[in-house]
Amino acid sequence: MAESRQAPFTLIWTIENFSPQTCLTLSSPSFIVESMGNTKWHIELEKFCNFGCCFGREGNEDRGPKRIQIDFEIAVLADDGSVLVSKTGRYVFKKKPYCTYAYLLNLDDPLWSKWRKSSSRDILTIRCRMWKIHASKRIKSSSFDMCFASSKLSVEQNSFIWSIRDFSSLLEKQKTSLSWKSTTNDEPIISLDLRLSEYKNEEEVSISPTLEKHSDSNYAISYSISMLDARGREVVCFTNRRCMDYSMRTYSFSIISKSKLIANKDLYLKNDVLLLRCTFKVGMGVVSESVEYSRSTSTSSVNATKFNKKGNESSISYGIRKIFKGMRDKLFSRPLSAIGSIENKPESSNEEEKEHSRATFSCASHSLKKALKGLFEDGVLSDVTLRTGDEFFSVHRNIVSARSPVFRSMFDKEVKEHDVIDVPDLDADTLQSLLLFLYTETAKDPQCQDASDLFKAAHLYRMGDLAEVCSSFLRDNLNKSNAEDAYSVGESFKSLKTKISN
């Protein structure tokens, strides 16, 4: 803490949605150090086998001296502000038409393990401290400047079951495809092509992921494709991480030979269906950046300025500001009131508060239902699969368990993540309708027979609210239908209620 107060300049750079598997080479927003001659700097994460961290002066764009000698320290911080790894150095940075860099440290695999254990979010925090050197000594300063920089990365991820039906009749070079679309704008990101290709006189099952989006940008792709047996266990798993761009939009890899699958049909090809679990995570670069400055002196209060380099955000997000505030309080002995005042909200009347509360609740309800519907339809981050016949439904055990005690009891029986569970007592249409209501409390308008099946399923899985919806629908249709249909539906409905109640 004492050393933190003595650093004339400190940068805190947070990177949202960071993952070593989906991050490309990345530069921090540029920042200007006023106390060091208005010199301009940035930090760079370079992706090779691991990440290398560099510290650079943008000499062609600053108004500083031709040469400046700096002591610096770079560190990766945990959530609580403690240091996970750090390195110090001294370097003479020259003002040139291009950046001058000092290589700082290698961010390797052991660091990411420590970071995962110490971080509750996908936010990487890097701290850089700087001291100006004159005559081999650090120049003392009465002010302590800070810069808070934020970079937000765009990451798309999905996990789904790909079922290839009639596999044994698949011919050589015949292709079957599946397209994965973005959850934000419904645009295709990656298509998967499965075909049989000959290798050493064997027909191999090969898969080709292809970038759908035509772009000059690079993408970092991390994926896992595994084959499932009849019990839903992973028996073959292929994982990889690579960078792709428009010049190299596709590549292929083999997972297993066709002859091995055919020889073990009962294990691998139940009902002649090949099951693949696909998990993709794609990093698409920076979507927004922002920078905020603060100054603390022994005699004056804090002055703060802020600007955005790019993106639509007018300031650093509230969540990131909270992190900044916690680190700021650790780094300085007195609070920085200017930043704190940004978080304060003006007082409002009770009526205004009530109106705002009502609007917020309404908006939140709509957004939550839409988000849950998206989770169900896209299967994003699903961790268990339900199977009925040849149909598969990727679901989230926490959501399903919270809505149905029967599902909860089913999942409590040592069900492992990504297991496939058979639901033999429901057909595919009924299970889909049940799950849709379970996620969104919305039921599609069914026919009377569909409503009867769904009513029975609701009682079997102890979903009283769905049973009530089906009951109301059947009563309404009894009143609207003609006498003959009404009698038939009524008798079926009475018989069904009697059976379930017994």
Buried (B, 14 or more C-beta within 10 A) or exposed (E): EEEBEEBBBBBBBBBBBBBBBBBBBBBBBBBBBEBBBEBBBBBBBBBEEBBBBBBBBBBEEBEBBEEBBBBBBBBBBBBEBEEBBBBEBEBEBEBEEEBBBBBBBBBBEEBBEEBEEBBEEBBBBBBBBBBBBEEEEBEEBEBBBBBBBBBBBBBBBBBBBBBBEEBEEBEEEEEBEBEBBBBEEEEEBBBBBBBBBEEEEEBBBBBBBBBBBEEEEBBBBBBBBBBBBBEBBBEBEBEEBEEBEEEEBEEEEBBBBBEEBEEEBEEBBBEBBBBBBBBBBBBBBBBBBBBBBBBBEEEEEBBBEBEBBEBEBEBBBEEBBEBBBEBBBBBBEEEBBBBBEBEEEEEEEEEEEEEEEEEEEEEEEEEEBEBBBBBBEBBBEBBBBBBBEEBBBBBBBEBBBEBBEEBBEBBEEEBEEBBBBEBEEBBBBBBBBBBBBBBBEEBEEBEBEBBBBBBBBBBBBBBEEBBEBBBEBBEEBBEEBEEEEBEEBBEBBEEBBEEEEE
